[in-house]
Amino acid sequence: MKRGFTLIEAVLYLAIAGTVLYFISGFAFNAIFGKAKIEAVQEVNQGNRAVLDKISDAIGNSMQINGTSEK
């Protein structure tokens, strides 16, 4: 009885293993870089919120509004 793999079996196993590793690495990169992207978006949102709060305070504290008048 012969033991071992034929060339076709070895190529098939390598192709399957390569495909599985490709998808696993894709999920790993998404998990790593996805977290960084979420943190960056949260930081930008906090900055936007701070600016909007300052604008709201300035508008609320203003005594009058200068605008255009109709003639």
TAZI-V769610 format. One record per residue. N is the residue number from 1. RES is the residue in one small letter. PSI is psi in radians with two decimals (* if undefined). OMEGA is omega in whole degrees, -180 to 180 (NA if undefined). Layout:
n=N res=RES psi=PSI omega=OMEGA
n=N res=RES psi=PSI omega=OMEGA
This chain:
n=1 res=m psi=2.29 omega=-179
n=2 res=k psi=2.50 omega=177
n=3 res=r psi=2.71 omega=179
n=4 res=g psi=-3.04 omega=-178
n=5 res=f psi=2.63 omega=170
n=6 res=t psi=2.92 omega=180
n=7 res=l psi=-0.71 omega=180
n=8 res=i psi=-0.74 omega=178
n=9 res=e psi=-0.75 omega=-179
n=10 res=a psi=-0.76 omega=178
n=11 res=v psi=-0.72 omega=180
n=12 res=l psi=-0.79 omega=179
n=13 res=y psi=-0.72 omega=178
n=14 res=l psi=-0.66 omega=179
n=15 res=a psi=-0.74 omega=179
n=16 res=i psi=-0.80 omega=180
n=17 res=a psi=-0.69 omega=178
n=18 res=g psi=-0.70 omega=179
n=19 res=t psi=-0.77 omega=179
n=20 res=v psi=-0.79 omega=179
n=21 res=l psi=-0.62 omega=178
n=22 res=y psi=-0.82 omega=-179
n=23 res=f psi=-0.66 omega=178
n=24 res=i psi=-0.75 omega=179
n=25 res=s psi=-0.60 omega=176
n=26 res=g psi=-0.77 omega=178
n=27 res=f psi=-0.67 omega=180
n=28 res=a psi=-0.78 omega=179
n=29 res=f psi=-0.69 omega=178
n=30 res=n psi=-0.67 omega=180
n=31 res=a psi=-0.73 omega=-178
n=32 res=i psi=-0.92 omega=-176
n=33 res=f psi=-0.42 omega=177
n=34 res=g psi=-0.68 omega=179
n=35 res=k psi=-0.76 omega=179
n=36 res=a psi=-0.67 omega=179
n=37 res=k psi=-0.74 omega=179
n=38 res=i psi=-0.74 omega=179
n=39 res=e psi=-0.68 omega=179
n=40 res=a psi=-0.73 omega=179
n=41 res=v psi=-0.71 omega=178
n=42 res=q psi=-0.69 omega=179
n=43 res=e psi=-0.74 omega=178
n=44 res=v psi=-0.73 omega=179
n=45 res=n psi=-0.66 omega=178
n=46 res=q psi=-0.71 omega=177
n=47 res=g psi=-0.76 omega=178
n=48 res=n psi=-0.74 omega=-180
n=49 res=r psi=-0.71 omega=179
n=50 res=a psi=-0.74 omega=179
n=51 res=v psi=-0.79 omega=179
n=52 res=l psi=-0.64 omega=177
n=53 res=d psi=-0.72 omega=178
n=54 res=k psi=-0.72 omega=179
n=55 res=i psi=-0.77 omega=179
n=56 res=s psi=-0.72 omega=178
n=57 res=d psi=-0.74 omega=180
n=58 res=a psi=-0.72 omega=179
n=59 res=i psi=-0.73 omega=-180
n=60 res=g psi=-0.55 omega=-179
n=61 res=n psi=-0.11 omega=-178
n=62 res=s psi=2.58 omega=-178
n=63 res=m psi=-0.62 omega=-180
n=64 res=q psi=2.84 omega=179
n=65 res=i psi=2.14 omega=177
n=66 res=n psi=2.18 omega=180
n=67 res=g psi=-2.97 omega=179
n=68 res=t psi=2.57 omega=177
n=69 res=s psi=2.57 omega=179
n=70 res=e psi=2.42 omega=179
n=71 res=k psi=* omega=NA
